[in-house]
C-alpha cells in the first residue's frame, strides 16, 4: 500500500471526501459517491468514478476503480463492509462517536495521504473555534435545555458529538445521544430549545407540521419560537464542517451572544384555531430519505 499523494482512494462517505479537501489531498481521490459531489460540487471537474455509499456499497463497482484503499465511515452496513473485505481490497473503516474520535479520524486519513501537518492545523482550528464559542457562551444568563433530533420516524436523538457542541454553546443536551425517544417524552421534559437536523433532509424539516402533528403547541420552546432547523450536513457529517453546525447551535441557544446564521431556519409563528395549527408557510412535508 502506498502512503503518498499518489495513492488512489475510494471514498464512500462525504465526511471523508470533505476531510481530504481540507487536507488539500483531493488529488488522491479516485472514486467517491454522488453525495460527495453534492457536498463538494467542484469535484465534478475532477471527473471521479461515482460509487454507491457505505450503506449500499457495490464491491464489483469499487474493484473496477482499482483503488489502493477504500475509506468508509458511518453510517454503513456490516454486510457491505464484509463484502468489500472478502474481495481483498484494503479498507479503513471509521466510526466516530465523539469530537475526540473525529480528530483521531482526521489524523488517520492524513496519515494515509501523507498530510499530517495539515491535519494538525485543521484540528487546531476546530478546537480553537469550539473554545471560542465556549468562552463567549460563558457570559450567558441561562443554560437552556436543548432537544436535538436526528430523525423523526422514529424520533432519534442526535449523536454524541452534537451533545458536545450543544454543551460548548452553553446549552444542556436533553436525552441520550443516538437513542430513540417519543413525542410524549419530549413534551414531558418541556425543553427550552428544539433543534432538528434530519438525515438526508438538508434544510427541509417541516417545523410547523412537526409541532402540529405532535401536539407540541404548549411547549415552552414553541411558545417562544425557539424551534429551529439546522442543515443536515452541518451536524450529521463527522468532519470540520461541524463548526458550521456549532455556529447555528450557538445562534439558536444564545442569540444575544452569537452572530445570526443565515442557514438557521426558525419556526414561523403558529396561530392556533380550534385546536389546529396554521402558518403562512406551506406545511407540506419535505421529501427526505430515511436515516442510514
VENJO-V862334 format. One line per field, one symbol per residue. ss: DSSP state (a for helix, b for strand, c for the rest). psi: psi as a letter, one per 40 degrees, with the letter a starting at -180 (. if undefined). burial: # if it has 24 or more other ideal C-beta (glycine too) atoms within 12 Angstrom, else .. A space follows every 10 residues. Layout:
BEGIN
ss = ???
psi = ???
burial = ???
END
This chain:
BEGIN
ss = ccccccccbb bccaaaaaaa aacccaaabb bbbaaaaaac aaaaaaccbb bcccccccaa aaacccccbb bbbccccaaa aaaaaacccc bbbbccccaa aaaaaaaaaa aaaccaaaaa aaaaaaaaaa aaaaaaaccc ccccbbbbbb bbccbbbcca aaaaaaaacc cbbccccccb ccaaaaaaac ccbbbbcccc ccccccaaaa aaacccccca aaacccbbbc caaaaccccc caaaaaaaaa aaaccccccc ccccbbcccc bbbccbbbcc cccccccccc cc
psi = hhgieeihhh heiddddddd ddeffeeehd iaiddddddg dedddefiih iiaddfhhdd ddddefidhh hiiiiihddd ddddddeehh hhhhgididd dddddddddd ddeffddddd dddddddddd ddddddeeei eigihhhhhd iegihhiiid ddddddddef ihhhahheii aidddddddg idhhhhghhe ebffhgdddd dddefedeid dddeffhihh hdeddehgae eddddddddd dddgdeeiii hdehhihihh hhhfeiiiie ihehiihiii i.
burial = ......#### ########## ###.##.### #######.## ..#....### #########. ##..#.#### ######...# #.##....## ######..#. ###.###### ###.#..##. .##..##.## ..##.##..# ...####### ##..###### ########## #####.##.. #.#..##.#. ########## ########## ##.#.##.## ##..###### ########## ########## #####.##.. #.#####..# ......#.#. #....#.... ##
END
